[in-house]
Amino acid sequence: MQRSHSVFYMRYRLLAEKLDRILPYLLIAPTVVYMGFFVGYPLVQGVKLAFFDEQGRFTTENVDYLLNSPLSKFRDALFYTLLITGIVIPVEFVLALLLAFFFNSFRFRGKNAAIYVTILPLTISDVAAGLIWYSMLTGNGFANKLLLNLGVISEPIQFFGWQNRDMELLAIIITEVWRSTAIVFVILLAGLQMISHEYLEAAEVFGANALQRLRYIVLPMLMPSIQAALIIRTLFALQVFGSVWVLAGRDIPVLAGEAFYEHTQMHHTGVAALYALIIAAISLSLGALYIRFFKARYLEAGR
């Protein structure tokens, strides 16, 4: 009887050890399946569409069209996409960080309602946001009427039209900042609320002033949230499309907009896929930079 119990116990131990070895793989398996189906498969199909013809032969025809065709707006689209991303991301980050510090530091009546109003634009689609700001910035829109009534301007500011592309770009930036600052704000505010007050109180006891507490405690512990906010917002910025097309059409070409145009209007599926791959490559490159330069030191191995 004792021997049978010993054999059962050994089998149980062996089974438990085997389960411990495969458990991490079982836990990560749903994520791997999801990424493979929704990311890996479309990526492979995109490569096939961009670099292989209908007979399965490798071709650079789509690349030649993208770079050399007079119908292609690739260079302008790349320039404007990176320009919009390079302007919008820093502006949104600074505004979101200031708002997050404000709401995290002060208590006042109606604070929750104020936070709700701040994140309200996040619920609005990019097309709807573009329509809202288009109606506000037209010659007879609210913004021009307000400035005229205040005496700031003597005639309406023209934001739209081929001859006003700089103003169209400004309208796009205003719309994107208004619509998307909220997502960065939510992530940063959540990160600030996760920082224990005990660290700040201990630093204050040891004589650290407010600036030192911010530099050596708050910002280092906020780095994971900063990294996540920048990655998510950059991904969305590189895919900007709806608001741009509402406000400027193809006057201000962007990569996602040109991919849509080539696929739906020109029926160049391979070119559209190539645009998608370019957006993915830029996203991965910027994401790797964010991970490299915004990693929290206390999370690094060996520290």
N, C-alpha and C positions, 0 to 999 in steps of 0.2 A: 504493500500500500504506500509506504513511504517512498519507494522507488518510483512508482507511477506519478506521485506528486512532484518528485524531483524532475522527472522527464517533462511533465506538463509545464513546470516552471521554466525549464531551459528553453522549451519551444516558445513559450510566451516571451521570454527575454529576446530570443532571436527575432521573433516577429516584431517586437517593439523596436529593436535596433534597426531593422529593415525599414519599418515605417518612419522612423526618425530621419533616415537617410533620404527617403523619397518624398517626405512631407513638404519640404520647400518647393520641390518641383510641382507637386500637386496644387499647392497654393498659388503658384505663379502661372499655372497652365491656362486658366481662363483669360488672363491678361495677354498671354502669348497668342492664344487663339483669336482674341479680339483684334490685337494689333496686326496679326497676319492677314485676317480677313478684310479689315476695314482700312488698313494702311499698306501692308505688304502687297496684296493682290492689286489694288488700284495703281500702286507705284510701278509694278511690273508691267501692267497693261499700258500705263503712260509711256514707259520706255519703248515698248513695242510699237505703239502708235507713232511716237516721235522719230524713231530711228530705223524702222523696218517698213517696207512696202507691203502691199497686199499678198505678194508671193513669198513673203518672209525673208527677203533679201535686205541686208543692211544698206541704208541710204542716208545721205546728208542733205537731201532735197529740202527738208523743212528748215534746217539750219541755214541753208543758202537763202531761202525765201525770207527768213526772219532778219538776216543781216543785210541782204542786198536788194530785196524787192522794193520798188518805189511805193508799193501799197502798204508796206509794213511800217508800223510806228514803234518798233521795238525799242530803239534807242531813247526816244522821247518818253515812252512808257516806263522804261527802267529809271530814267532820270527823275521823272515826276513821282514815281512810287517811292524811291529812296529819299527824295526831297521832302515829301509829305511825312514819311516815317521819321526822318531826322529832325523835323520841326515839331511834329505833334507829340512824339514820345517824351522828350525832355519837358515840354510845357505841361503836359498832363501829369508827369511824375512830380514836378515841383508843386503844382496846384493840389494834387492828391495828398502829397506829404504834408503840406501846410494844413489842409483840412483835417487830416488824420490826427496831427498833433493837437489841433484846436479842440476837436471833439473828444479826444482822449484826456485832455488836460483840464477842461472846464466842465463844471456841472451847472446846468441852468434849466429853468422850466421850459418845456417844449423841446428839449434836446432830441428826443426820439423822433419827433415830427420833423425837426430840421434835418436829421440824418436821412429820413425818408424822402424829403424833398430833394436832397442832394443826389441821391441815387436814382431818382425817378427817371432821368433821361436814359438810364440803362435799360429800361423796359421798352424803349421805343426803337423800332427797326431803323436801319441806316437809310432806307428809302423814305420812311416817314419823317426822319430827322431832316433829310435833304429837302423835302417838300415844305416843312415848317420854316426852315431858314431861307428857302427860295422866296416864299411869300413875304418874309420879313425884310429881305434885302432888295427886292425889286424897287423900281423908281417910285412906285406908289405904296411901298411897304411901310411897316411900322417904324423901322429904323430910320429911314429917310424922313418920314413925317416928324418923328421926334426931334431929329437934329435940325430940321427946318424950323420947327416951332421954338426951339431953344436958341435959334440964331447962330448955331455953330457953323452951318453951311448955308449958302445962298441958292444953291440948286441941287437937285438929287444926285447922289453918287451912283454911277452906273457900275454894277457889279458883274453883269453878265454880257456875253457876246464875244466873238472872236477877238475884237480889238481891245477887250478888257480882260485878257487872260490872267494878268497879274491879280486883278480883283477877284476873278473866279477862284484862283488858287487861295486867296485870303478867305473867301467864303467857305471853301472846302475845309480849310484848317479850323476856322471858327466852329463849323458844324461838327467836325470830328472831336475837337476838344470838348465841346458842350456835351456830346453824346457819350463819349467813352472815358472821360476822367473818372466817372463813377466806379468803373470796374477796378481801376488801380486804387482808388480811395478805399473800397471795401476790403481789399486784400491787405493794404497797409494798416488800416484801422484794426483789423483782426490780429495782425502781427503785433501791434502795440499793446493790445489788450492781453496778449499772452505773456508779456514780460512781467515777471513778478516784481511787485513793489519792494520786496525785501532786498533785492539787489540795489535798488536806488537808495533805500534808507541806509543800508550798510555803507554805501559809498559816501553818502552825506555825513554819516558819523565820522568817517575817516577824513573828512575835510574836502571832498570833491565838490566843486561848484557845479552850477547847472550845465555849463558848456562841457566840462569834463565828463559829467554823467552822460550827456548826449553822445559825446565822441567815443567814450570807452565802454559804455554799457548799452545804451539804447540802439545806436546804429549797428554795432556788431551783432546784437541779438535780433535785429530787424532784417539782417541780410537775407535769410531764406525767403521772407515775404517780398522783399525788394526784387530778388531774383525771379520769383514766380510771377510777380506783377509785370515785370519787364518782358519776360518771355511770352506770357499770354497776350499782352497788349501789342507787342511787336508782331506776333503771328497775325493778329487781327488787322493791324495797320498795313501789312504787306498784301492782305487780301481785300483792301478797301475797294469798293466797287459801286454799291448802290447810290450812296450820297454823291459820289463824283459824277455819275451819269445823270443824276437828276439836276445837279447844279451846273455842269459844264459839258456833258456829253463827251464827245471825243476831242473837244478843244483842249482838255487836259487828259491825255491818255495815261492809263495806269495798266499794270500788267494783268490784273484780273479782268479789267474791262476789255482789254484787247483779246484775251483768251475767249471771253464770251462772244465778242464780235467775230472773231475768226471762225468760231464753231457754228454760230447761229446764222450769220449773214454771208460769210464767204465759204462756209462748209469745208474749211480746212481743219479737219479733226486732228491731224498730226501736228499742225502748228499750234493749235490750242493746247494739246498735250505737252508740247515743248514749253509753252508759257507756264503751264502748271509745274513742270519739273524745275524751271528756273525759280519760281516762287518757293518751291520746296527746298531747293539748294540754298537760297539766301536765308530762309527761315532757319535751316539747320546750322548754317554758319554763324548767324547772329546768336542763336540759342547756345551754341558751344562757347562763344565769347562770354555770354552772360554767366554761364556755369563756371567758366574759368576765372573771371574777374570779380564775381559777386558771391563767391562761396564764403560762408561764415567760417572764420578761422577755427572756432571751437568745435566745428563739426569735422574738421580734417583729421585723418588718421595720424596718430602719433603726437597729437598736440594735447 
